[in-house]
Amino acid sequence: MTSEPGRRPLRASDADREEVVEQLREAAAEGRLDMEELDERLGLALTAKTVAELAPLVEDVIPAQDLPAGEPLVIKGGVHGQSRVGAWKVPARIVAHGGMGGVTLDFTRTSVRHKVIEVEANGSVASVTLVVPEGWGVDTDGVHPGVGGLWNKTKGEQRPGTPLVRVTGSGGMGGVYVRNPGLLQRRKLRRELES
């Protein structure tokens, strides 16, 4: 892509560089880059002056973010409940039905390739609970509270480069709960990163 005459290339921010560094590290962890390539690209990312210099560093290892949404992941709590925790790949769309046992979607250790994650949450008899990392955006304007209510306990503003979780649906009888990781979960995640 060439820039228009008279227009200067957009300067890269620290957040832009940090996002590319994280994407490169993740690509290396998945085996898409060897250590030599990772070191070379990290050096280039950390010294990049413009956004145009950053883009080629990840375009061959990170899938495009505007891929078609495809079929949604449907999770039904049923009688015993269902959950998605740990390292799981998050699709662009999720439909969660609390049923009698409830549904928990924990995004704290996930692999996310989408700028927006659409979650249709229906509380049914039991609740639908979403656990999102601090700094992610959350939009719950599309949720009808129902009898169980809507509880958004997330803190802070959305950080640049993080996904937006857009929640729609109904609280039903069990409610819809959105929160950040609790103290014990944050400590566990910190220990895992340090080891």
Salt bridges, closest charged atoms under 4 A:
ASP14 OD1 - ARG17 NH2 2.90
GLU26 OE2 - ARG113 NH1 2.58
GLU30 OE1 - ARG32 NE 2.83
GLU30 OE2 - ARG113 NH2 3.25
ASP60 OD1 - ARG41 NH1 2.83
GLU118 OE2 - ARG166 NH1 2.89
GLU134 OE2 - ARG186 NH1 3.98
ASP139 OD2 - ARG166 NE 3.75
GLU192 OE1 - ARG109 NE 3.40
